[in-house]
Amino acid sequence: MNMGNRVVLRVVLMVVLATVCVPCFAAEKLIALTFDDGPRPYVLYGVKQPGAALGTTPGATQGMLDVLDRNGVKATFFYMGWRLTPKTWGETPHETNIGVSCLDAAHDVLRRGHEIENHTYSHADLRIAERKKGEGWVLGDVERGAEAVKGVTGTKPLWLRPPDWDLADHARHDLEAHGFHILTISSQNPVALRDVNSQDYLCAGKGAGCPKPSLAQGVIKAIEQREKKGVYTHVLAFHELTTTTAQLPELITALKAKGYRFVTVTEYMKLIRN
């Protein structure tokens, strides 16, 4: 490579790095609250025992949508395509059938002003699936999930979060070439563009591995670590779980007290790039 080409290459790299690093210095404190693996109606609306107040009787839980509404928060939900098919109620026997289908719940999520994005159709681990079935299957599963979301929202989703963020690099590049914007926890991305893994799945069931002293406090600690690096914009990755819903009031209140504003993923990405 001659000297002239080296100078051009260096200039190009400087421009790219400058563009990539801009999101690290957004003008305001932002939170994009996101939830994977739905729609799960029993989580979104809660499970109510006849004649009992929520939280007073075993099996009675508050609904995630009502919690978000009461706190004035709009979130982004990453949905599995198979759940957005007619007369689908969730996974039996693990999920309580409350008489609302997943598809009806998704339409209500949209009506309440939340955002719906793509979490693939099958929820398969895409890296493992590619080894077994080929990259064509992976691309097809993502596209099928996108079509299912489009059936609810009327538009093709922009954002994709692969299950467990697991995706081979070449499949990622091919999906990006097809117009998908992929959320990741990869250290190759600027900190502001890396998801914050809440690890809320560790709180489900017996919750033996749940962050201490609470899920909410664990997430706040993770945010404070990012703040020490000068990052005040965060995409928080949760799941549709009743144990997560129970922690949301504490988390939202604490983050609002720290001056954070809650936005959808699409709003977030626009704002940190401005």
Phi, psi and omega in degrees: 000128181280172186299321181298317179293324179296320179296316179298315181298319180296319179297316180299315180298321179295320179295316180298314180296320178297319180294317182294323186277349180306318182300341181291349186232049178295153187283342181223167182272120188234144172232126169255108181272122185231151181224129180260167164078010179264194000280140176241098186305322183294336175277316183297324184249349182082165177246119186249129175274137182306125175077008182244144175284148180299138177083357182255345183232137178307132180095347178270123182227153177279153181274139181298320182295320178294322178298314179296319179298314182297331181262003177065035184249131172257130185242175176241128182250126178261111190253145173280134183298324184295334178285343183265030176255151184302146175059032174259129186247353183120192181268120177262147002267014188284335185246130181290129176276111182260009178089010176239126180285159177301320182295316177297321178297318180299317178298324179289321176304314179295317181299327181280000174097009178274168182254143178240128180230185194262130175237031184073172178276312190267339188069025175285152171293115190290331179291315179293318180299323180295319179297325184273324190238349179098160182294328179302322178295318180299311180300319180294322180293320178293315179298320179295320176297320179297320179294323178295318177295318179300327178297337178267314188268337183090353179225152179290132180294145179273328192251141178232129168245109178296145176307128182058018180060018189266113184202130179294150185300317183291325176293322177301314181296320180292321178294320177297324178294336177270008174097005180274138175256121193254126176278145189211163170248013185297137177289353176288342179266153171304151185304320182296340180256012175258133176297148171265112181282110183289338185060030181294338178296339178285347181267350180286159181067231180285341175067029184298327183260012184297138178307143181252146001282347178201164177301314181301314181292327176296318178292319179299321177297319179297321178293319180296326175295321177290324178298326178296339177266007179083018182254122182236027175227131190216133170260113184263124183258113176239184176231160175284092181225143179296326178293329176288316179306318183297335183266348186298316180303315179297315182295312182297316179299316181295319182288325175295322179295334178274001176093015181274146174249138182265132182220166174282169180298318180298315177298317181304308184296325177294316185290320182284347178263353180274000000 
